[in-house]
Amino acid sequence: MARLRESCSRRGADRSDGWRRRFPLAALSLSLAAGCASSVPKPDGWAGPFDARSVLDRAVAAAGGPAAIDLPERVRSRSRVVLHRPDGAPLHGELEYAAEGSARERRELVTEDHHRLLQVIDGARSLELEDGVPTGRDLADEARVRTRYRRLLADLSEADPVLVALVAEPAADSKREIVVEGRFQAGERWQLWLDATTLLSRRIRRITNERDATHVDEDLLSDHARAGARVIPRHQVTRRDERLLKEAWLLEYEEGVALEPDSFQVDPRE
């Protein structure tokens, strides 16, 4: 069975060469933040300060406030998914998801042709089964990426200001969209695209510089609705380098629920 996996330019004159030579990374980050903030035009109808901090503050409020942008203590959801394979034949299925904070996560995908992919993460340990057979893959990096994805707005809001900036993206409609970018580690950029009117998330991008090329993994988000204290998207379109990979429609979402004791069991022999 085939696997079921899913510049800002620097601007302005350099007035402090000595400081920049002694602290090159800090200088680059500061130039990035200052340059991007000054070069991105305000969207239509925007009133008040227009910088990364002001935008993020409004986005946090729109998403439900500070308590609503962090990871829930316990969450469970169910989604209908369509996987778009390279041969063009779509594969339908259902994804069940459960998590406790950022340390424990369970994803179970069952397709219409009765194949099953299970991924479980419990702290530093992980397990992946395809039709009951362990694959032996280490899911640590995927877990890190998914945690960042799930709390991107919180991470951007809490990050050192020199690592976060407004950026002008050619594909974005500058009159209706705002793009906030964070650089949390070398070779990786995260972008949160916001609706300039509602301040709700419209797109999440992870841009990575890899050995073969620069790759863009992104989700287009829509059909937002309130779920308890949060406002969450119910439709998701996943692409990699513009190639359509997956569509998902949220069917159920619950927080604070009791999860099965063995939900995060990572040893298939137990």
Helices and strands as residue ranges (DSSP letters): H 17-22, H 24-39, H 52-63, H 66-69, E 74-84, E 90-100, E 104-111, E 116-122, E 125-130, E 133-134, H 140-150, H 152-158, G 161-163, E 164-166, E 177-185, E 188-195, E 201-209, E 214-227, E 230-240, E 243-255
